[in-house]
Amino acid sequence: MDKHSDRPKMDPQAAYASEERFKALVNATSDVIYSLSADWEIMRELDGRGFLKDATEPTTAWKSRNIHPEHRELVDNTIAEAIRFKKIFQLEHKVLRADGSPGWTFSRAVPILNEHGEILEWFGTASDITERKNAESALREIRERSDQQKRVYETITSTTPDLMYVFDLEYRFTYANKALLSMWGRSWDDAIGKGLLENGYEPWHAQMHQREIDQVRATGKPIRGEVSFPHATLGIRVYDYILTPVFNEEGLVEAVAGTTRDVTDRKESEQKLQESAEEFQAINEEYATINEELAASNEELTSTIDELAQVNSELIASQDIIEEGRTALRLAIDAANFGTWFIHSVTREFVTDARLKELFGYFPDEDLSIEQALAQITEEYRGMVATKLENAIYNNGDYDVTYPVLGLHDNRLRWLRAIGNLKADRSGSFSAFTGVVMDITENYLAVQKIAEAEEGMRMAIESGELATWYLNEKLGTITASARFNQLFGFDINEQVPYSAAVDQILPGYRELVLQAVQASFSTGAGFNIEYPITTYHEGKQRWVRSVGKFVEDKKNGNYITGVMADISEQKMDEIRKNDFIGMVSHELKTPLTSLSAIIQISQIKLKNSSDEFLASAMAKASAQVKRMSAMINGFLNISRLESGKLSIEKTSFDIRELIAETIEEFEITAPGHRITLGDCGSLMVSADREKIHSVISNLLSNAVKYSPAASEINVTCSVQGNEVILGVKDSGIGINALDSAKIFERYFRVDSNQTQNISGFGIGLYLSAEVVKYHGGRIWLESEPGRGSVFYFSLPIN
């Protein structure tokens, strides 16, 4: 019995019309055309167009003939879903081409329904997309190799002070190490792909390097030179550079690599040596005149005088070099916090300053020899440093070395960097080796922590704990990892549309996420946000945290790339805690309201009382109740905010009027300060007026608390682009860089002797930052200890 005999029948006229339409479709398109039974078991016709094997007779073996084994399960699942929901089947998948080789196709099939809505059969087309998929695969490999090459470059060049870079043959920088970017005062994104002029080179300087790049390209040989130009922070410096050809597989120059070293100090030393040589020459000329006069008067003493002159010349030369070394030592001592040394190559005299002894754990009045200094270097580095030192002293070898030392008395581990230069006596009898030692412990450990963090991130991604995603602004598409699909409840191999991912975000948070994405594309700001989602198939709710970085790409379109983690467990703990805080805070408000009413009644009755103590006590009690009420409201707002229950009710209003009203309130409650409003015209915004009032009020309250009495507080507002910027400036104690980075965190308070007697729980700035963020704005701080602070926040005008 035919297992398909119970399928809905098509009347002959409809069947004929269907066949005619199918034939017309076959003749009208170059794509692969096929016709399938309602359950996809029987393929009635397949015109493979030379791409797939044709099927002129009904067959059930079409999957094994044309579908690649790796994607048969995927195709079966997609077919089942299309049949179940009677929707169009469409899928990119692997196929076996007519010649047996693997290929790719985009297949789309439409169900033909009868008047009862039952599927009669399927008509479909398939496009050959093999070349596009191969191109995409090649592009991914190229990007991976490019990223790997950049990491290799950064690993090699991150610890050297030399400037390292690569030009393409159009004179554009394709690579620059951190030292060069620091000298320019630019970031990687600002500098790479730019020419010499765009990176701040003067025209003559840019033209010189362009000629040299052309010469290297034409000859295939390196070029070396010396040039002076300004450093971003150190002023005019002298640099020694070499440009080297980079050859491709055919032996042609495809790029030019360069290395530049700062030789300013060496040139200054050479200049001093030249001046010393000129002085020495003048002395020699004077002695020559004396010798000639003595020779004329007494020829018998000529030989003795010549010998004495030679000895004297050698003594003078020795004294000049020793004195020059000591002068260099004194100059280094007066410089930044460097340790300095001087070594005589013959006598092994080792002269150091107190700072160098301190770095090696010695007291200033203790003697320190070369052997004792080497003994403080940890064992695994000691041999290497000793070898480099001897090679530098006796062979003029390079001496720029980083190593750890363990202090003699303080037993403290420090990472040091030592740089030395050899200055030879003209007679060749000895040389002076001088140099500096600097403490790089903080920088070294910071680099190590960054490397460890990056390694941890890499391992987390590779282990599948983190999802990765790529959002293209121009195309409006999102490309994500299998872990991303898993978090959102999609099939791991499914190409998820951006709109589908957005639909899984809970409605209360969807607009917030979209605003954060738009802000990143508009301003280049980082993307860091937590939000709840519902999985597509299971309907399971979970919390995720997504962190991304904006990347400018003028050719292919700007994009944000980032990672995502499942934080459901931590978030639920937070929500339970905040619910508890909210419940307790809410329960405290009732007795506190009653207490406030009792105090107010007592104050009214004591208004005409002669008992000053009771009146003063009631006033203080009233102030404490207001303070407690403000704290409880703060905790309640945090609870609402982190539970997603903080509502934003936007209206259109003039923000200048709101600022003026808030200042008037503070002029009554804080008469000891002078609050001024800068030139600020009428500025209409769409925002929650009450919550923006609380932000301005909080910033003014902090300015009053942390500023000296009778000082001035200035409020400004201006329009920049599509934002209105508000600023509150005080002349208070200021905030250091470390605390500035944490100032908007929940419950964070600056801990110093100046803030011990100032009340607060560290929730005002946190709430202000979150309210501004909910409005799609930004909040930030500019401050310097001892010179006051300026708090800014922005709101979008439209």
URNOR-V840546 format. One line per field, one symbol per residue. phi: phi as a letter, one per 30 degrees, with the letter a starting at -180 (. if undefined). Layout:
phi=???
This chain:
phi=.ddcdcdeccdedddddddddddddedcbcddcbbbdecidccdabcdhiccddbdcebccddddccdedcddddeddddddddchcddbacadbcdediddbbbccbbcdcccdcicdcabcbbbcdcdddddddddddddddddddddddedddcdccdddbabcddcicdcabddddddddibceddcdicddddcjddeeddddddddddddddcibdbbabacadcebcidbcbcbbcbdcccddicdcabcbbbbdcedddddddddddddddddddddddddddddddddaddcedddddddddddddddddddddddddddddddddedccbbbbddcdiebcbcddddddcicdecddbcdddddddddedcddddddddddddcbhddbbbcacbcedcdhcdbccbcbbbcbddddidabccbabbbdceddddddddddddddddddddddidcccbbccdddicbcbddddedddicddcddddedddddddeedcdddddddddddddciddcbacacbcddddidcbcbccbbbdbdbddcjdbcbabbbdcedddddddddddddddddddddddddddddddddddddcecddddddddddddddddddddddddddddddddddcicdcccdbcaddddddddddedddddbddbccccddbddbdbcadddddeddddddddddddccdeidcbccbbacbicbcccbbcbcddibddddedcdcddidbdcaddcdccdkcicddddddddddddicbbabbabeibibbccbbbddc
